């Protein structure tokens, strides 16, 4: 494996971690929005199970965010495909071509 391929692979891993963090933040915001929505509805209409409904909604939001991240993450075949394109742009003398 050349150093360029190692760099490309490491950048792909870093991008996957960054996407995971972004989805985690979105999940946290969605969970907070869910709690706020339940509390507003509980204020407008009387029902006793608001804490239970709020607590049940949090794991559901986290699972949805996890599924979205799993669907969006690149597969090994897709990562290999992108790596081939980058490797092909390296000229025979080792310098990068501008595309």
C-alpha positions as CSV (number, residue, x, y, z in Angstrom):
1,X,0.0,0.0,0.0
2,X,1.4,3.4,-1.0
3,X,1.4,6.3,1.3
4,X,-1.3,8.0,-0.8
5,X,-3.6,5.0,-0.4
6,X,-3.0,5.0,3.3
7,X,-3.8,8.7,3.5
8,X,-6.9,8.2,1.5
9,X,-8.0,5.3,3.7
10,X,-7.4,7.3,6.8
11,X,-9.3,10.3,5.5
12,X,-12.2,8.0,4.7
13,X,-12.2,6.8,8.3
14,X,-12.1,10.3,9.6
15,X,-15.0,11.3,7.4
16,X,-17.0,8.4,8.7
17,X,-16.3,9.4,12.3
18,X,-17.3,13.0,11.5
19,X,-20.6,11.8,10.0
20,X,-21.2,9.7,13.1
21,X,-20.7,12.7,15.3
22,X,-23.0,14.8,13.1
23,X,-25.7,12.2,13.3
24,X,-25.3,12.0,17.1
25,X,-25.8,15.7,17.4
26,X,-28.9,15.5,15.2
27,X,-30.2,12.7,17.4
28,X,-29.6,14.7,20.5
29,X,-31.5,17.7,19.0
30,X,-34.3,15.5,17.9
31,X,-34.6,13.9,21.4
32,X,-34.7,17.3,23.0
33,X,-37.3,18.4,20.5
34,X,-39.3,15.3,21.3
35,X,-39.2,16.0,25.0
36,X,-40.3,19.6,24.4
37,X,-43.1,18.5,22.2
38,X,-44.4,16.0,24.7
39,X,-44.2,18.7,27.5
40,X,-46.1,21.3,25.3
41,X,-48.8,18.8,24.5
42,X,-49.0,17.8,28.1
43,X,-49.5,21.4,29.0
44,X,-52.3,21.8,26.5
45,X,-54.1,18.6,27.0
46,X,-54.2,16.8,30.4
47,X,-52.6,13.3,30.3
48,X,-50.6,11.6,33.1
49,X,-48.1,9.6,31.1
50,X,-46.0,12.4,29.8
51,X,-42.8,11.3,31.5
52,X,-43.3,7.8,30.1
53,X,-44.0,9.0,26.6
54,X,-41.0,11.4,26.7
55,X,-38.7,8.6,28.0
56,X,-39.9,6.1,25.3
57,X,-39.4,8.5,22.5
58,X,-35.7,9.1,23.3
59,X,-34.4,5.6,22.4
60,X,-36.6,5.6,19.3
61,X,-35.0,8.8,18.1
62,X,-31.5,7.4,18.8
63,X,-32.3,4.2,16.9
64,X,-33.5,6.2,13.9
65,X,-30.3,8.3,13.9
66,X,-28.2,5.1,14.2
67,X,-30.1,3.5,11.3
68,X,-29.7,6.7,9.2
69,X,-25.9,6.7,9.9
70,X,-25.6,3.0,9.0
71,X,-27.5,3.5,5.7
72,X,-25.3,6.5,4.8
73,X,-21.9,5.2,5.7
74,X,-19.8,4.1,2.8
75,X,-19.4,0.4,2.1
76,X,-16.1,-1.3,1.5
77,X,-16.8,-1.5,-2.2
78,X,-17.8,2.2,-2.5
79,X,-14.6,3.2,-0.5
80,X,-12.5,1.1,-2.8
81,X,-14.1,2.6,-5.8
82,X,-13.3,6.1,-4.6
83,X,-9.8,5.1,-3.7
84,X,-9.2,3.8,-7.3
85,X,-10.1,7.2,-8.7
86,X,-7.7,9.0,-6.4
87,X,-4.9,6.6,-7.2
88,X,-5.4,6.9,-10.9
89,X,-4.8,10.7,-10.6
90,X,-1.3,10.1,-9.4
91,X,1.1,10.6,-12.3
92,X,3.9,8.1,-13.0
93,X,6.5,10.5,-11.5
94,X,4.6,10.5,-8.1
95,X,3.2,14.0,-8.3
96,X,-0.5,14.6,-8.2
97,X,-2.3,15.7,-11.4
98,X,-4.8,18.5,-11.1
99,X,-8.3,17.5,-12.0
